[in-house]
């Protein structure tokens, strides 16, 4: 017989003294000591050091570039408009001014900051006026029409014209320009009228030759280059693909000098086709690398075509 007041001791938790709890749980696990390097980093962080977002190194509080990887870790201000810019930028995309006083914007030579003319290339610090479109420029090529403005820029264009890829580029550009100026057939009547004109020409030349005493004149055939609108658009699309492939070969690789990268890009720009400059800095469309703050990160020309509505940054 079971007593209602009896207690099942197995179902009651036994109260343990603190010493017994320690024995039950086993020895306490001590937290691992932090390595000395990690402790040092924490101390530097507490002292106000800057952490590089690229490699994680700790730099001095006033550091502008990372001492470990060389990447910029601080922002600077444009001396003209006060806009925030990267410390390795040589051009402000907000007010469109060249901002480096120690580097010649035309040839990349080092300056002391007080010269009126570059001692290396002789270009004036106040800018060059383009003789073609009369635009004032801070660079060796006109940002509006692409004209080479300095002797070094003209030599660079001549040197690049010897490049087989550039020669292929110009041939394709000429073919594309011809297609752009072609007048397509708008209707079946245009095709019939074209054929009638060809036959009329052959008839007139035959009569003239016979009047001159040639009994059986040989009239050279004329092959029309006109085509339908759809055929013309297909041909232009093919040429754009060819242009894009060659422009990829002539893309500006990353380099240490924004001036040299800008000059090479402008020298390789073909005329006769609508282009835009795509920079690796922000992957933005510029009318030219003259409006990019960091062209030394690389970039390339891309074909926009006649009816492309892609937005281009206003480089002014």
ABEGO torsion letter per residue (X at the ends): XBBAABBBAAABBBBBBAAAAAAAAEBBBBBBBBBAAAAAAAAAAAAGBBBBAAAGBBBBAABABBAAAGBBABBBBBAAAGBBBBAABABBAAAGBBABAABBAAAGBBBAGABABBAAAGBBAAEBBBAAAGBBBABABBAAAGBBABAAAAAAAAAAAABAAAAAAAAAAAAAAAAAABBBBABAAAAAAAAAAAAAAAAAAAAAAAAAGBABBBBBBBBBABBBAAAAAAAAAAAAAAAAAAAAAABBBBBABAAAAAAAAAAABBBGBBBBBBBAAAGBBBABAAABABAAAEEBBBBAEAABABBBBBAX
